[in-house]
Amino acid sequence: MTPDTRHGIQFDRTVHAVDDLGWSPDGDEPIDVPTDDGLLIEVPPGEYVFEGSGSKHGPVDGTLRRWGIRGTGDDPADVVVRSDGPSTRFINSSFDSEGILVENLAFDNGDSWTGGDIGNALRARDGIEVHDVDHLGRSGAEPFCRWSLMPLIGEPGGEGTIERWRKTGPSIYVGHGSSDGGGGVFNRHEGHLTFRECHVANQGGDGGLYTGKHPGTIRFEDCEFEHNDMAVIRSAAGSELHDCTVVMDWENAHPDNLLASEIPEAVREVYNAHRKPFDDTNKGGPIEEDQPTGVNGVYFSSAQFGKSGGGIYGCTVEIRSVYSDRGQAAICINNSDGDVEIHDTVVVVDVDGLPAIWCRDPADQRLSNHTPPPDDAWNVDLRNVTVSGDGDGDGRAGIVLENRHESRLEAVDVAMPNAPQGVDIGDSRGVVRTDGGTDSGDGDDSEETIDTPMDLTFTNDTDSTAFYSFRADGVTPPDSVSEAGGVRSHKDDDGGGGILAPRETHTWRVVSSPGNCSTAPTRGDGVVVTVGGDSLGEVSPMSTPDYEALAESWGYSPADFERDDSGDTPDGSGGDSGGDSGGDSDGDERDGDGDGDAGGEEEETEPPAGDGADDTTGVSPERVAALEATVQDLTARVDAQSEALTAAKTARSELQADLDEAEARLDDIEADGWLRRRLTALFG
């Protein structure tokens, strides 16, 4: 047939599954699926059966390049694909694949709890396209379950789209690690995936979609997630949910969902014959003792990746009724994630034991292999958020922020009358709340705008005049009078600064921790900076051009700063350039970018007189030679580190290849075992 292009994938030829490949549309014979490069298989309505291996491999296996399968019916359910018995994958593509299409068909797990589950592992460097695909039937637990959909884009610039993929249960609800859940995007995803108009409901074990632990990004648009265990939807910082509905309402979930304690005896016997002896994991012991993981609505956790950014936009999150008293929150931002936005979102919690929004403490990681977000990205940003419900906020509050410094709450309305308070910011510093919203956590309705001001102090412990500048929100300048005759300070739109006489202190009021804070003399040489009573972290030193330019722009006389009564400069050198930066100052505050970086190290002393008499730059040849030697030494060190890094990457690649090979061998052993059991059953 003629070439065809669908969803951006160019196919060389199109074949008819029945007429050209001989597939049986009645499910009489297992299908044989070719995987040639550039091949699109069009499948007419019917029921098609493939041979289940019981392993991770399936009829579509290996490297796929511009390969696709597409149903030609009016509805996805017109073309049904199922296993002949054992649970297995249908598609198991390698990481070197590129351009995979699955469209307009249905995969059917069947009505058994102990076999028939179908998985699809769609791994590619670029170009995964899944459109209008239904996943039908029941989903079991380990060892009979399979991840229904595992897409992965392995290249940072690669993209994929999952559109109108639907899986709505029912499932067995057992604990984390005891069931594969609806789908997942895992560690080796480095590109971007878009999930659009998907519906995932009634998935047990590892939840609806487990999509947080990877260095890539994901965007969910107009999706529905309902009644899934562990997390109704699990993602992470760096990814986004837009206009999605997230609901846990166990009383209105699928009537055939089963908790482990509800599994029929005959099914329990089959599971327990395959499970390990009881240990401290959910994967072991009698299945009837396995407990569901618990309740989260939206769970953001990048775990070991420690990511930041992204958020939740225009969504509705509801916790109406639950099957377990275990859980964290309707929206839980894990300790590993930060700089997350929650905007234009409605949260309802009608059960006890769960805050509506809980942003956990980045300073205290839950597991040893988890990584906190960057130090400057612990904050969250809540805007136009409505929180309500009859829940008690876990005895804490409707919204709980733990060490989420410099967070902002704007137009946040909390109405949870059974919670002790509306918002609990704990030890979070510099939180700005300017919402004017209703906080009814204590049972009283009140309109209020809340700021959390802190003292920002600069103390000059030297015998010389000092200068400082900073950037912060909600700045109120000092108004005290010093022994020098008055506070010499300046406030602008983004912060402030000033001149300090010896032993003088300036106290500002701010509502966020200061950024781009510079002092001269440098902090540690005599200017002490504290915020909220605590010492500020390391600050950039300020070069002479910085304070001279700022002093003049703020109307101070440079003479006020350049010399004290003894005639010395602040650094005590007695000269006019001892504090100049050793590099350029393109990064200082004068260029408007506010990053406060002076661009180089400071010279400790001036060049000795006469050493540079023949050097027009004023730097002696000996100094130049010393600097060149230092550069050569640093270059050699960088080269050595680069070689070591390259060797480590090579070793890691070789190890991963060994692991992949070992996994393949294990799958082959599993497949051989299944074949032996089948032959024994057939021939005794």
HELIX and SHEET records of a PDB file:
HELIX    1   1 PRO A   76  ASP A   78  5                                   3    
HELIX    2   2 TRP A  250  ASN A  252  5                                   3    
HELIX    3   3 ALA A  260  GLU A  262  5                                   3    
HELIX    4   4 GLU A  265  HIS A  274  1                                  10    
HELIX    5   5 ILE A  287  GLU A  289  5                                   3    
HELIX    6   6 ALA A  303  PHE A  305  5                                   3    
HELIX    7   7 GLY A  393  GLY A  395  5                                   3    
HELIX    8   8 THR A  544  SER A  553  1                                  10    
HELIX    9   9 PRO A  558  GLU A  562  1                                   5    
HELIX   10  10 GLU A  589  ASP A  591  5                                   3    
HELIX   11  11 PRO A  621  PHE A  683  1                                  63    
SHEET    1   A 2 ASP A   4  ARG A   6  0                                        
SHEET    2   A 2 ILE A   9  PHE A  11 -1                                        
SHEET    1   B 7 ARG A  13  HIS A  16  0                                        
SHEET    2   B 7 LEU A  39  VAL A  43  1                                        
SHEET    3   B 7 ARG A  65  GLY A  71  1                                        
SHEET    4   B 7 GLU A  98  ASP A 108  1                                        
SHEET    5   B 7 VAL A  79  SER A  83  1                                        
SHEET    6   B 7 GLY A  46  PHE A  50  1                                        
SHEET    7   B 7 ASP A  26  PRO A  30  1                                        
SHEET    1   C15 ARG A  13  HIS A  16  0                                        
SHEET    2   C15 LEU A  39  VAL A  43  1                                        
SHEET    3   C15 ARG A  65  GLY A  71  1                                        
SHEET    4   C15 GLU A  98  ASP A 108  1                                        
SHEET    5   C15 ILE A 128  LEU A 136  1                                        
SHEET    6   C15 GLU A 159  LYS A 167  1                                        
SHEET    7   C15 HIS A 192  ARG A 196  1                                        
SHEET    8   C15 THR A 217  GLU A 221  1                                        
SHEET    9   C15 GLU A 240  HIS A 242  1                                        
SHEET   10   C15 GLY A 311  TYR A 313  1                                        
SHEET   11   C15 VAL A 340  VAL A 349  1                                        
SHEET   12   C15 THR A 316  SER A 321  1                                        
SHEET   13   C15 THR A 245  ASP A 249  1                                        
SHEET   14   C15 GLU A 224  GLU A 226  1                                        
SHEET   15   C15 HIS A 199  ALA A 201  1                                        
SHEET    1   D15 ARG A  13  HIS A  16  0                                        
SHEET    2   D15 LEU A  39  VAL A  43  1                                        
SHEET    3   D15 ARG A  65  GLY A  71  1                                        
SHEET    4   D15 GLU A  98  ASP A 108  1                                        
SHEET    5   D15 ILE A 128  LEU A 136  1                                        
SHEET    6   D15 GLU A 159  LYS A 167  1                                        
SHEET    7   D15 HIS A 192  ARG A 196  1                                        
SHEET    8   D15 THR A 217  GLU A 221  1                                        
SHEET    9   D15 GLU A 240  HIS A 242  1                                        
SHEET   10   D15 GLY A 311  TYR A 313  1                                        
SHEET   11   D15 VAL A 340  VAL A 349  1                                        
SHEET   12   D15 VAL A 380  SER A 388  1                                        
SHEET   13   D15 ARG A 408  ALA A 415  1                                        
SHEET   14   D15 VAL A 432  ARG A 433  1                                        
SHEET   15   D15 ILE A 450  ASP A 451 -1                                        
SHEET    1   E 4 VAL A  60  GLY A  62  0                                        
SHEET    2   E 4 THR A  88  SER A  93  1                                        
SHEET    3   E 4 ILE A 118  ALA A 124  1                                        
SHEET    4   E 4 MET A 150  ILE A 153  1                                        
SHEET    1   F 2 ILE A 172  TYR A 173  0                                        
SHEET    2   F 2 LEU A 258  LEU A 259  1                                        
SHEET    1   G 2 GLY A 183  GLY A 184  0                                        
SHEET    2   G 2 LEU A 209  TYR A 210  1                                        
SHEET    1   H 6 ILE A 233  SER A 235  0                                        
SHEET    2   H 6 VAL A 298  PHE A 300  1                                        
SHEET    3   H 6 ILE A 331  ILE A 333  1                                        
SHEET    4   H 6 ILE A 357  CYS A 359  1                                        
SHEET    5   H 6 ILE A 399  LEU A 401  1                                        
SHEET    6   H 6 VAL A 423  ASP A 424  1                                        
SHEET    1   I 4 THR A 505  VAL A 510  0                                        
SHEET    2   I 4 MET A 454  ASN A 460 -1                                        
SHEET    3   I 4 VAL A 527  VAL A 531 -1                                        
SHEET    4   I 4 ASP A 534  SER A 535 -1                                        
SHEET    1   J 5 ARG A 488  LYS A 491  0                                        
SHEET    2   J 5 GLY A 495  LEU A 500 -1                                        
SHEET    3   J 5 ALA A 466  ARG A 471 -1                                        
SHEET    4   J 5 GLY A 515  ALA A 520 -1                                        
SHEET    5   J 5 SER A 540  PRO A 541  1                                        
END                                                                             
